[in-house]
Amino acid sequence: MSLNSRNKVAPPAAFNVPLAPVALTGLLVIVHIVRAILPSAWANWIDLALAFIPLRYDPSSGVAGTLPGGYVTSVTSFLTTFFLQSDPGTLMINGAALLVLGAAVTWRFGTWRFLAFTALCVIGGSIACLLIYWGRPTALVGAGGGLAGLFAASIHFLFKGGSPMNAFRVAGGAAFRKPAWTLRDALADQNVRIWLAVFGFITAWNAVSPYILPGTQGVASWPANIGGFLTGLLLFRFFDKQPRLRRVV
């Protein structure tokens, strides 16, 4: 923070976003643009190489080594599906969510723990998709698992003291390094319950929309939301190095 003039202090920035979530969001945008400008055959190759396809893992299908990238992408697609966005609208929504949630978690965890935590939540979401859609040939894409995991982490600290936007505007990173709520205390907060309801609605809509909207094809990746969220809840305490509140009964 710098001085504008004598006895005057420059106002804080509207948002404080660390480099890691900005870079991750930039990668989402770059991958989407590259897919859009490449010839369709190349774009399809990238989609099949990066997307999570449950059929790869069914031994009876015999396709694991024949899809783009072969056996290597059978491993990497658990994670690389994060970088594929289905359309520009989804890219904008997921990019905004990644900047907000990613900034908060990065301020609290630090860059490398943030990246590792996000990666594990993406993998958790992919595993959930594998269990639900075992043997399906559909390519599942999106950042849902990672974002859901970041949201699960953020309910322990982001909503303390009211709106998370106030924390971004007023205190920056310091606001996110206060002692974390226990899950029980987080669920008792009205703001957390409202956002959990929003998350539940989005996940439920994602699950039912392919069956009620005309022209919708394939299967929805709602299991990634649930798998990523549960992974985030499970791993938060292992990644969080900040002090924790002790519950007084």
Summary of the structure (lengths in Angstrom):
residues: 249
radius of gyration: 19.7
end to end distance: 41.2
largest distance: 74.8
contacts: 788
relative contact order: 0.14
helix: 65%
strand: 4%
